[in-house]
């Protein structure tokens, strides 16, 4: 067993409660996963088409730069 793992487990046992991940980080992850769907619902079809058009132009410009 690695020395760092052993030290971590010793500290956990000494504290008598497990160290949990950051709750704020977990909730931000959940919000990020739902964000795209919520945004797509909230904007009009015309606005979505405009966003897609701009993204497509940006992708093609990166692959085929105009000289």
N, C-alpha and C positions, 0 to 999 in steps of 0.2 A: 504494500500500500504506500502511496506517495506521502511524503512528510507533510505537505500542505493539506491533503485530504484528512490526514489523521488530526492535524491541528484544528481544522474546521470542525470536525466531529467532536473533538474535545470541548471546544468553546460552546457548541450547541448543547452538549450534555450539561455543561456548567451553567448555562443560562436556563436550562430546563424548559425551553420552548424553542421550536424550530424557527429558523430564520425564513421568513416568507418573502416572495418577490414583491416588488413595489406595486401597490394597488393602483396608483395613478398610471403607471406604465401599462398595466393590464387593461384599464378602462380606455386609455387612449388607443390601444390596439383594437379593441372592439369597435370604437367609434370610427376608426379609420377603415375598417372592413365594411361598415354600413354606409360610409360617407358617399361613395360613388353612386350607389343606388338611390340614395335620398336626393342627391343633387340632380340626377337624371329625371327624377319625378318632379322636381320643383321648377325646372326650366322648360321653356316651350320647345316644340319640335324644331322650329326655325332656328332657335339659338343653339340647339344641339348640332344641327347641320353646319352652322357657322363654325362652331368649335372643332368639329370633325374636319372641315375644309382647311382650316388654319393648321391643324395638326398634320394633315396629309401633305400640305405644301412644305411644312417644316421638315418632315421626314424625307421628302424627295429632294429638297434643297441640300440636305446634309449628305445624301448619297451622290448627287450629281450637281456639284457647285457650278454656278454660271460664271464664266470667265469674261 
